[in-house]
Amino acid sequence: MKPLNRKSRLQWLESKKGLDYIKEMYMFTDREVKEWFDRVYPLYKDDPPYSSDTSSELPECLVCESEVRITWSCACGDNGCIVDPNDPELEERLKEYHK
């Protein structure tokens, strides 16, 4: 059954994509979570449960001992690039960019 509230949507996404996928979504409004969830649910509903064994390990910084994050940059800004043709935000972002 499709999750119907913010908490269950975030739990479902975490079960499918892992905690790193949803970390920043805790800052989203209820409406933003719902909109995002409604876009990605059809893409992930048949995916198997997330397993940390299948995720790629991020290297650890030898100075601060935190995970190293990779930042992708383009004319859209840091971490603004879309490289997946199936990204649910692609059409909207193309329209905005080519105004």
Rosetta blueprint (number, residue, H / E / L):
1 M L
2 K L
3 P L
4 L L
5 N L
6 R H
7 K H
8 S H
9 R H
10 L H
11 Q H
12 W H
13 L H
14 E H
15 S H
16 K H
17 K H
18 G L
19 L H
20 D H
21 Y H
22 I H
23 K H
24 E H
25 M H
26 Y H
27 M H
28 F L
29 T L
30 D H
31 R H
32 E H
33 V H
34 K H
35 E H
36 W H
37 F H
38 D H
39 R H
40 V H
41 Y H
42 P H
43 L H
44 Y H
45 K L
46 D L
47 D L
48 P L
49 P L
50 Y L
51 S L
52 S L
53 D L
54 T L
55 S L
56 S L
57 E L
58 L L
59 P L
60 E E
61 C L
62 L L
63 V L
64 C L
65 E L
66 S L
67 E E
68 V L
69 R L
70 I L
71 T L
72 W L
73 S L
74 C L
75 A L
76 C L
77 G L
78 D L
79 N L
80 G L
81 C L
82 I L
83 V L
84 D L
85 P L
86 N L
87 D L
88 P L
89 E L
90 L H
91 E H
92 E H
93 R H
94 L H
95 K H
96 E H
97 Y H
98 H L
99 K L
